[in-house]
Amino acid sequence: MRGMVPPDPESGASNLEYAVIYIPRRSRNRFSANCVEIKSCAADALDSADPDNKYFAARVSGPSKSSEGQMIYYLIEWLE
């Protein structure tokens, strides 16, 4: 994915995580850290998702610092 910092297992800079993301629509591929709630597993993310209220389960990579200085997560995949 363009602009994404790939996970580095030695540095721990970015991790692959399951999460619930609050977002108006699923058209973006990066999210501010304050919109992301990390979950321990895919089942927890799916249980916490509430699409009617704009909370979607996903697998994300991050956090990474953007060029603007914000902490962000990158979308790996939406969980259904």
Wavefront OBJ file of the C-alpha trace (Angstrom):
o trace
v 0.000 0.000 0.000
v 1.382 3.376 -0.983
v 2.525 5.507 1.966
v 2.252 2.700 4.509
v 5.182 1.853 6.756
v 5.526 -1.947 6.597
v 5.652 -3.808 9.916
v 9.169 -4.460 11.179
v 9.212 -7.360 13.651
v 12.565 -6.251 15.114
v 11.662 -2.632 15.876
v 8.004 -2.948 16.849
v 7.277 0.367 15.119
v 4.066 -0.866 13.510
v 1.962 -3.834 14.525
v -0.847 -5.733 12.855
v -3.869 -5.389 15.143
v -7.597 -6.096 15.181
v -9.672 -3.016 15.842
v -13.013 -1.272 15.738
v -12.922 1.953 13.742
v -15.396 4.818 14.021
v -15.795 6.327 10.566
v -18.750 7.816 8.618
v -18.163 5.529 5.603
v -15.611 2.899 4.656
v -13.950 4.866 1.865
v -10.630 5.678 3.553
v -7.559 3.545 4.120
v -5.915 5.430 6.993
v -7.386 6.569 10.291
v -6.433 8.859 13.135
v -5.552 6.934 16.307
v -8.431 8.562 18.190
v -10.918 6.782 15.853
v -9.362 3.337 16.423
v -10.039 1.019 19.364
v -7.628 -1.932 19.446
v -9.116 -5.344 20.279
v -7.368 -8.547 21.356
v -8.697 -10.745 18.541
v -10.889 -10.745 15.439
v -13.859 -12.140 17.358
v -13.738 -9.248 19.852
v -13.572 -6.727 17.008
v -16.537 -8.318 15.245
v -18.542 -8.466 18.503
v -17.878 -4.769 19.193
v -18.673 -3.601 15.661
v -21.897 -1.657 15.156
v -22.228 -0.640 11.480
v -25.547 1.131 12.107
v -23.666 3.552 14.395
v -20.563 3.701 12.124
v -18.288 1.338 14.097
v -16.606 -1.166 11.759
v -14.333 -4.137 12.514
v -11.007 -4.203 10.705
v -7.424 -5.371 10.726
v -5.023 -2.431 10.855
v -1.306 -1.686 10.874
v 0.117 0.905 13.205
v 0.396 3.189 14.878
v 2.660 5.232 12.617
v 3.404 8.924 12.704
v 2.067 10.798 9.676
v 3.921 13.627 7.941
v 1.580 16.000 9.811
v 2.728 14.563 13.149
v -0.452 12.633 13.973
v -0.561 8.990 14.994
v -2.423 6.970 12.351
v -3.422 3.404 11.527
v -3.559 1.922 8.023
v -6.324 -0.411 6.882
v -5.230 -3.960 6.039
v -8.727 -5.411 5.609
v -12.321 -4.943 6.707
v -13.693 -7.824 8.771
v -17.164 -9.084 7.926
l 1 2 3 4 5 6 7 8 9 10 11 12 13 14 15 16 17 18 19 20 21 22 23 24 25 26 27 28 29 30 31 32 33 34 35 36 37 38 39 40 41 42 43 44 45 46 47 48 49 50 51 52 53 54 55 56 57 58 59 60 61 62 63 64 65 66 67 68 69 70 71 72 73 74 75 76 77 78 79 80
